[in-house]
Amino acid sequence: MKLLIPLFFVVCFGFNCSAQKVFSVQYANQADVKVFVVDYENQADLKVYKVKYANQAGKNDGKWFFTDYENQAKKTIYYVDYQNQADLKIFFVEYENQAGWKNKSKQHLMY
């Protein structure tokens, strides 16, 4: 019985440990991924939904939580000024169920 309680918590809450937490850096050379925010959904590689809490973030499905500190993030991003400078093109969506990859060949960038 003593083993069941900790096992329950690991199973229920352990999956959020690798959430898609991102931090926006000030300089391109500090970033893991350079992103460009496109104007239209059909131009994006990834549709991103900003979640309010870290435990709501997805693993690599477009649900991002923006951390306050770089050391809390799994990935660091830098917003570039031009589309041709970007590794990844994103579009911010209004609803959680709209988030996801449109170009799965770029999915490795956020692992």
BELWOLIN-V474910 format. One record per run of one state. SS is the DSSP state (H for helix, E for strand, - for the rest). FROM is the first residue (numbers start at 1). TO is the last residue. If there is no record, write none. Layout:
SS_FROM_TO, SS_FROM_TO
This chain:
-_1_1, H_2_18, -_19_20, E_21_24, -_25_27, H_28_30, -_31_32, E_33_37, -_38_40, H_41_43, -_44_45, E_46_50, -_51_53, H_54_56, -_57_62, E_63_66, -_67_69, H_70_72, -_73_74, E_75_79, -_80_82, H_83_85, -_86_87, E_88_92, -_93_95, H_96_98, -_99_99, E_100_101, -_102_103, H_104_110, -_111_111
